[in-house]
Amino acid sequence: MRLYVNIDHVATVRQARRTDEPDPVRVAVLAELGGAHGITVHLREDRRHIQDRDVRLLLETVRTGVNLELATHPEIVDLACQLRPMQATLVPERRQEITTEGGLDLGNPDVYRALEGALERLKGAGVRTSLFVDPQTRSLERALALGADAVELHTGEYANARGGRRREELARLARVAQEGREMGLAVHAGHGLTYENVVPVAAIPQIEELNIGHSIVSRALFVGMERAVREMRELLERAPTLVPRPGEWVPPVGF
Ligand code: PXP
């Protein structure tokens, strides 16, 4: 299970004052020291947190790999093709949203066509591609038809649900992850995962990569980035022993 640490919110704090601290690049190095397998950043069209310069410097500095999240805006796709991160994850983006609110709507012909163009360009530049999708079989089929290397399953519904609903969402993630693997897609997951809710998701054997940001950056305020990442890594490593059959997992009271 690879842990990619999303450091967008380090840049959010910096942009609150438009100064040069805290520096996401220095934080990325600390995340790597804590055991991150890679660093994720979302270069949004409105540049509300991560800036172009951050991406350039991260690509020069990071020793693991950079997963660049982006929408299909031609200008950002151009930049990604020029910078060639290890992986590009295509996500939906709306200016009004606080954070990414759901997976790509692959059933929408305009979205599908825009993705076809972006994927062709990214693949031509030698960038591994992933699509952020809701955990549904038809999203996997469309991702496969589009030729993506991977899907990232949106775990927001799971994270927001409680009790029995959360158990259902977990079972759905486990089923769709298995289907994705059987189709030959690499399966990633992320959004809304925390130290409290990550273990059952990390125990799903078909999921090979998690993208986690807000919870790790929040914890880092108290214990520092290196330790925050190390703690998350430890949870991921213990997950298969804590939850041996994720689809049958019963949430503890209050979870
Ligand atoms: N994956 C994707 C595609 C995202 O857009 C985000 C949020 O930027 C994350 C994972 C990380 O979500 P969180 O910050 O809630 O851990």
Residues whose N, C-alpha, C, O or C-beta is under 5 A from the ligand:
A	BS01	PXP	N6 V91 T100 F132 G190 H191 G192 L193 N211 I212 G213 H214 S215
